[in-house]
């Protein structure tokens, strides 16, 4: 059974940093492309970053480029999202997802989702 679990969210001031973790049961991180999405209140779920299974390449939405770093450690079945220089606009529930469409930014392309972790950035 596949299960994704995010952790690491919290309340941080503008300019601060957080590192999110996503642990995956069933060793799926070694078999799927992974991604991070976020959803702010009243808004649609938004692509943040992808991590390809092969080659380890990453891609980011423009608003987080240069601030967020996504990486994976297949040995411990975990993907991470290091978030730096956070702003109130980054406030959202952050989700990790697993799927087979490399580089997909459409949430519908992902098969497995975690329950999300809340990130709140105060001004």
RAQUINOR-V240385 format. One record per residue. N is the residue number from 1. RES is the residue in one letter. SS is DSSP state (H for helix, E for strand, L for the rest). OMEGA is omega in whole degrees, 0 to 359 (none if undefined). Layout:
N & RES & SS & OMEGA
N & RES & SS & OMEGA
This chain:
1 & X & L & 182
2 & X & L & 179
3 & X & L & 176
4 & X & E & 180
5 & X & E & 177
6 & X & E & 174
7 & X & E & 175
8 & X & L & 178
9 & X & L & 179
10 & X & E & 180
11 & X & E & 181
12 & X & E & 178
13 & X & E & 175
14 & X & L & 181
15 & X & L & 181
16 & X & L & 183
17 & X & L & 172
18 & X & E & 171
19 & X & E & 177
20 & X & E & 177
21 & X & E & 176
22 & X & E & 178
23 & X & E & 181
24 & X & E & 175
25 & X & H & 176
26 & X & H & 177
27 & X & H & 184
28 & X & H & 181
29 & X & H & 178
30 & X & H & 183
31 & X & L & 185
32 & X & L & 165
33 & X & E & 183
34 & X & E & 180
35 & X & E & 171
36 & X & E & 174
37 & X & E & 174
38 & X & E & 180
39 & X & E & 176
40 & X & L & 180
41 & X & L & 177
42 & X & L & 181
43 & X & L & 177
44 & X & L & 177
45 & X & L & 189
46 & X & E & 176
47 & X & E & 177
48 & X & E & 184
49 & X & E & 173
50 & X & E & 176
51 & X & E & 183
52 & X & L & 179
53 & X & L & 182
54 & X & L & 176
55 & X & L & 178
56 & X & L & 181
57 & X & L & 180
58 & X & E & 175
59 & X & E & 185
60 & X & E & 170
61 & X & L & 188
62 & X & H & 187
63 & X & H & 181
64 & X & H & 181
65 & X & L & 181
66 & X & L & 180
67 & X & L & 183
68 & X & E & 175
69 & X & E & 177
70 & X & E & 178
71 & X & E & 185
72 & X & E & 173
73 & X & E & 184
74 & X & H & 183
75 & X & H & 180
76 & X & H & 174
77 & X & L & 185
78 & X & E & 169
79 & X & E & 185
80 & X & E & 171
81 & X & E & 175
82 & X & E & 184
83 & X & E & 182
84 & X & L & 177
85 & X & L & 184
86 & X & L & 177
87 & X & L & 177
88 & X & H & 179
89 & X & H & 177
90 & X & H & 180
91 & X & L & 183
92 & X & E & 165
93 & X & E & 183
94 & X & E & 183
95 & X & E & 167
96 & X & E & 184
97 & X & E & 178
98 & X & E & 180
99 & X & E & 186
100 & X & L & 179
101 & X & L & 184
102 & X & L & 176
103 & X & L & 183
104 & X & L & 176
105 & X & L & 179
106 & X & L & 180
107 & X & H & 182
108 & X & H & 181
109 & X & H & 184
110 & X & E & 188
111 & X & E & 187
112 & X & E & 184
113 & X & E & 169
114 & X & L & 183
115 & X & L & 177
116 & X & L & 176
117 & X & E & 186
118 & X & E & 172
119 & X & E & 179
120 & X & E & 180
121 & X & E & 181
122 & X & E & 180
123 & X & L & none
